[in-house]
Every structure is written in structure tokens, then in C-alpha cells.
């Protein structure tokens, strides 16, 4: 089954599961992930073509680089690194809990 990383656009729940943080990797069917991919809440982690484009320095559709693990790190670490420093704390999002920046 394909693996997907949670992005900073995700809300409290992603594909029926509690959001445990940016970069968390979920294993879902294509059907389970389809809506969240359209929303930008998930990013596909393991696409051979995307990995090849990333190695060549090209961007994948949507203007974002592919998330590929480097030697010695798992896909979750790679996804968190792709978000960058300070990103993914989800404080500015509309979580419905009254929080925010």
C-alpha cells in the first residue's frame, strides 16, 4: 500500500485518523487518501518517478519537491525535513480549538 506524509495543511483528522504531526507517515489505500491529497493534507512519499525527479533537482506537480529518505533516515524524517524549520507546528491553522498564532 502507498505511504503518505501529513503536511502542514492538515487539520485535526487526516483520512479518519488523528493528526499526530507534520511528517507522520500513514499507510493508506489510494481511495482512503484521495480526498486528503486533493486538499493538500497528505503528500505521497514513495513514488519511484517522483524520487527520480527529486534526484535530478526537478519539482513534482504542485511546486513541491518529492519527499525521499536519505541514507539512514526513515520517510517520516525525510518528510519533516522537507517542511523546514519552524514549519508544521500547525498554530496558524483553523483547528477549531480556539488556538492559533
Buried (B, 14 or more C-beta within 10 A) or exposed (E): EBBBBBBBBBBEEBBEEEBEEBBBBBEBEEEBBEEBBEEEBBBBBBBEEBBEBBEEEEEBEEEEEBBBBEEEEEBBBBBBBBBEEEEBEBEEBEBEEEEEE
